[in-house]
Amino acid sequence: MSAADADAAFARALELWQAEFLQAAHAACMEALGHDAEHVAAAVLASEILLRAGEPRPAVALLEQVSRRAPDDGTALLLLARAQRSAGDLEPAERSARAARACSPESAEAAAEHALTLIDLGRVAEAAGALEVAAAAAGEDAHAHWVVADTLLALRLEDGTACADRARAAFARAVALDPDAATWHAAEALRCASAGREMQARGLIARGLALMPGDAELGHMAAAADGRSPARAPGEYVAAHFDAFADSFDDVLVGRLGYRLPDLICAALERHVPAPALPLDVLDAGCGTGLCATRLRPLARRLAGLDLSPRMVARARTLGLYDELVVADLVAWLQDDAREGAYDAIVAADVLVYFGDLDPPLRACARALRPGGVLVFSTERGQPGGFALEPSGRFSHDPEYVQAVAAEAGLELRESAELSYRAEGGAPVASTIVCLRRMM
């Protein structure tokens, strides 16, 4: 056991945390603590992960140990206050937040956390005072301004105080300092929803919509939180979501998380296309950064790629493997007369999960396939009765519904394989790879 081993395990934990691979990150933190029980950074990160996963009680226990060893660690005290508030221990949370502020008098986030706890305790006037301090301390810190804006809205929703204008000003400052701040309500709400903290997710969505009433992603998440299932996810939401993810997509999904879906999709296509039929005219629908391209290129006479995200398509173009790349909506693009009967095969990895009603995309794909052509795609398995919008913002589908809609579109089932290729909140998501053939 050595400090070097602990530091190495913690460095690995940080990488996994940044990749959103929470279970493995937590395990690496615990490995670091096994090497060095007093590794404060590992204990703090482990607690952050527990909080993210909706487990505040073990986070409180771990952070109380840290605060005894390092009573002047303002970061640990701030996280302890958050964990105690999440656990419903409001008086201890208020004491911890006050201690965090004493350790870090210039911390806007400590003052804002103190304000949130005071709101929960019904001490609204004191909360307003803490927020004044937080706003003054935020400086050039975008996240601090975002926290102030979100907390001001929480105060307004609690007692009707006229905080909306101040909240909008703080939020505008956050976005000016870091444009990504416009996505933080949605990102944090998604984390809460994935951890089963539905009330917190709903609050973040409501406050985000108060600041950005027309935001497509928050509107989509609000539909999921309310149990509504629209026909599909808004195109602008999907495009923005994947544009934001484009630069890290391959590294995170493939390099760190072992994302296998492109290989599984292409293997299914190879099973259902006889060798004499090669080469094919192939459409990679929802091509993303081109993860399917290396498997599809040897099968293709002509390989086209399509995606809603301009930044994803730009990454795919650098591969030099596609004959055509288009930024477009799948259904609208395939309905063009020029693409009727244009393809021998269409693959759609992680695409139809952004459609609830599968009739439009399946009919569009059937129209674009030649007789005998093959469509391979993935779904997330849902409850009987059709489709549902999940907290993740993706749709799940009843396999029987998928087969029925496919048949109505003139597509016959060739294969339906159950598997899991991704996790949500640390748990595997039941999924299906479906292979359909256009009837002759």
N, C-alpha and C positions, 0 to 999 in steps of 0.2 A: 504494500500500500504506500502510495507516495502522492505528494502534491502534484507532481507532473502527470500522473495517471488521472487524478481528479480533474485537472485542467483540460486534459485531452478529452475526457468523457463530457465535460461541460461544453467544450467547443463543438463536439458532435451534437450535443443537445440543442445548441443554438441554431445550427444548420437545419436540424429537423424541425425545430420550432418555426423558423422562417419559412419552411416548406409546408407548414400547416399539418405536419405529421405528428399529431399530439401524443399519441400513445408511445411511440418510439422516443420522442423527445423527453417525455416524463421518465421512461425507463433509463435513458442516458443520464438524466439528472440524478436519479436514485443511485446509479452506478458511481457517479462522481461523489455523492455523499457517502457511499460505501468506502471509497478510498479516503475521504476526508470529511468527517461528520460535521466539521465547522466551515465547510465551503458555503459561504453566505450566498454567493451568486447562484449556485445550483439550487439551494433551498428556495430562494426567491423565485427563480424560473419555474421550479416544480410547483410552487404555490400558484403562480400565474396560470399554469396549465390546468391545475385542478379547478381554479375559478372558471376558466374558459369552458371546462367540461361540466360545469354546474355542480361541483362538489366543494362547497365552501367550508364545510366542517373540517375535513383533513387539511385544507389550506390554512385555516385558523390555527390548528395544532402545530403545524410546521412553522408558521410565521411567529407564533408565540415563543417557540424555541429560539428563533433567530433574534427576536427583539430582546430576549434575556441575554444573549451573547453579545449583541451589538445594539445597545439601547439608543444609540445616536444615529442609527441608520434610517434616514428619513424615507428612503424608497421602500424599505421593508415595513416601516410603520404605516405608510400610505396604503400599501397592498393589504396589510393586516386590517386596516379600517374598512377597505372595500370588502374583504372576505367576511368580516364580522357583520357588516351591513347586509350582505347577501344572505347570511345565515339568520338574519333577524335579530342579532344581538346589538341593538341600537345604542344602548348606553356605553358598552365597551367600545363600539365603533366610534362614537363621538370622542371618547378619551383618546383613542389611537389617532384619530384625525387631528385632534388638537395637538398631540405630541408630534405628529409629522410636521405640522405647521411650525411648531417651536424649533424643530431641527432644521427646517428649510423655510425660513420666513419669506423667501422670494418665490416660493413654488406656487404657481397659479393652480396647478392640479391638486395640491394638498388643500388649498383654500376652497376649491370647488367641491372636493370630496367632503370636506367638513360641512359645506353648505347643503349638500345632498342629505347627509345624515341629520342635520338640523331640520330640514324639511320633513323627513320621515318622523322626527320626534315632535313635529308641530311647532317648532320654535322658528317661525317664519321670519320675524324681524332680525334675529341673529343670523339666519341664513342669508338674508339680503346683505348684511354687513360683510359676511365672508365673501360673497360674490363681488362686492366692490373691491375687496383686496385682490381677489383672483384676477379681475379685469385689469387692474392697475399693474399686476405683476406679469401679465402674459407676454409683454414685449414683442419680440420677433418669433415667438414660438407658436407655430400654426396649430399644433395639437392643443396647446393651452387655450387658445382663443376658441377652438372648437368645443372644448370641454365647458368653457364659460357659456357659450351660446346654448349648448344642450342643457346645462344646469339652469340657466335663466328660464328656458322654456318649461323645465320641470317645476320651477317655482311658480310660473304663471299658471300652469295647469293645476297646481295644488291649491292656490288661494285667489286666483283671478287678478293678481297684481299685474300692472301694465309693464311687463318685461319684454314684450314682443319686439319692440323697436331696438332695444339694447341687444337682444339676442340676434336679430338680423345683422346688426352692425358688427358684432363679434364674429358671426359666421362669415360675413363678407371679408373681414380681415383675415380669417383663417384661410379662405379660398385664395385670397390675393397672395398670401405667403406660400401656399402650397395648393395648387389646383386639385390635387387628389382629395383634399378635405371634403369636396362635394360628394365623394363616394363613401365617406366614413360612417354615416348613419346606416346605410345599407349593409356595409361590410360587418359592422358590429352587430346589427340585428340578425344577420345570417349566422354569425357565430353563436349568438344567444339561442336562436331557434334550433341550431344543430345540437346544442347541449341540452335541449328540453326546457330552456328558460323562456317560456312563451310570453309571459307578462312583460318581461324586460324587452323582448324583441318587439312586442306591440308598441311599447312606449317609445322606443327608438324610431320605429317606422312613423308613428304619429308626429313626433317632434321633427323628424326629417321632412315630412310632407308639409309641416307648418312653415318650414324654411324654404322648401322647394316644391310648391304645390303641383307642378307638372312633371315631376321626376318619374320617368318610365319605370326604373328599377324599383323604386319605393312603392309605386302604384301596383306593380306586379306582386311585390312582397305583401302588400296590404291585402290583396286578393287571396293570397295563400293563407295569411293569418286569419282572415274572416271565413275561411272554408269555401270560398268561391273558386270555380274552375272555368276560367275563360277558354276560348277556343285555342289560343296559342299565346306564347310569350310575345310581348311587343318587340318588333324588329330592332328598334332603337336601343332597347335594353340589352338584347343579345349582342348587338354590335359593340356597344360601350363596354359590356362585361368582358368580352374577349379581346377588345383593343387594349384594355388595361392589363390583361394577362399575357399579351403576346410575347413580350421580351423574356419572360421567365417560364413560359409554357413548357418547352421541351425539357429544360433543366429540372423543373420541379416534378412534372408528371412522369417523365421517363427516367431521368437520371437519379432522382431521389425516391420516387414512389413506385417505380416499376410498373408503370401504366402499360397494360398489355392489349388493350382493346383493338388498336389498329392491326396487330398481328392476328388476333382472333377473327376479326372481320374478314381480312384478306384470306386467311386459311379457309373460312367458310365459302368464300367465293370460289377458291380453287377446287374445293370438293364438288361444286355444282356446275362447273364449266368444263366440259370434256375437252381434252387436248386438241382434237381436230378442229374445234371451233376457234382456236387462237390464230392470230392475235385479235383483240377485241377493241371496240370503241367504248371507252370507260369514262364515267363521270364520278369523280370523287366529290360528293355532295357534302358541304360543311367540311372542306378540306383542312381548315385550320392552318397550321404551319407546314403541313405536308407529311405528317407522320405515316400515312398510308402509301405515299408515292413510291418509296423504294420497293415495296412488295407489288404494287400495281404496274409499275413501268414495264417489267418483263412480259406481262400479260397483254399489254396494250399496243394497238396500232396507233391509236390516238388517245391521249389522256387529258381530260379537262378537269379543272378544279373550280369550285364555287364556294364562296363563304360570304357572310354578312359583314365580317370584320375586315376593314381595309388593312389594318396592321398585321393581321394573321396572313392575309393574302400576300402582303409584301414579304413576309418571312418565307412563305412557300415559294415565291418567285426566285429567291436566291438559290434554291436547290437545282434549278435548271432541268427539272424532270417533267414538267407539264407542258403540253402543247398549247394550252389555253388556260388562263386564269381570269376569273370574273368576280367582282364584288356585286352581289345581287341577292335578292330573296329567292329561295329555292322554288316555291310554288309559282310565283310570277314569272320567273325566268323560264321554267320548263313549259309554261303555257304558250310560249311563243311558237307559232306554226313551224318555224325553222327547226325546232328541236323535236318535232313529232317523229317517233321512230328513229331517233338519232343514235341510240346507244344499245350495245349488247349487254352492258352491266352498269349498275349504279350501286355505289357503296355509300353508306351514311352512318359514320361512327359518332355516337353522342350528338345526334342532330334531332331526331324525332322526339327526344325527351323535352324539346322546347315547343312541341305541339301537343295540345290536348286532343282536339278532334283530328284524327288521323286521316279522315276521308280526303281533304284537299291534297295533302302531300302524297298519299298513296295513289290517288287518281292521276296526279301530275306525273309521278314516276312511271306509272303504267303507260301513260300516253307517250312518254319519251323513250320507252323501251321497244325494241323490235320484238316480234313474236318469238317466244322462247327465251327472251332476255331475262336476266337475273337481277334482283334487288336484294341487297344484304344490309341490315341495319340493326341497331341496338335499341332496347327499351329498358325501363325499370319496371319491374313487376308490381302491379297494384292489386287492389281488392276487386272482387267481382262487381261488374256493373258498368264498366266503361273506363273512364280516366279521372284522375284527380291531380290537382296542383299541390305539390309537396312544399314544406317549409324551405327547402333548398332552392325553390324557384323553378324546379324541373317537374315534369309531369310523370306520373306512373300510369301504367296501362294494364288492364286485365288481359292476359294472353288470349282468352276467348274473344274479347272485343277486337283485338288486333286481327285475328284470323277472319272474323266476320267482315270487318271493314275491307280487308284485303280481297276477300272473295267478291264483294260487291264492286271492287275496282278492277276485277278481271285478273287477279293475281292468285296463284295457287300456292299453298304452303309446301315447301320442300324440307324445311328444317326449323325447329324451335329448340334451342339449347339453353338450359338454365345455368347460370353462373353468377359470379360476383367479381367485378373488375374495379370497383371503387368503394370507398368507405365514407360514411357520413357520421360525424360525431364519434368516430372510433369504431363504429359498427359497420360490417359489410352490408352493401345495398344489393338486394336480390334483383338480378337483371336477366335479360334474355337476348340472345342473338337470333334473329329471324332471317330466314332465307326464303324469298318468294320468287316464283317464275311467272312471267306473263304468259297467259294461255295462248295457244297457237290459234 
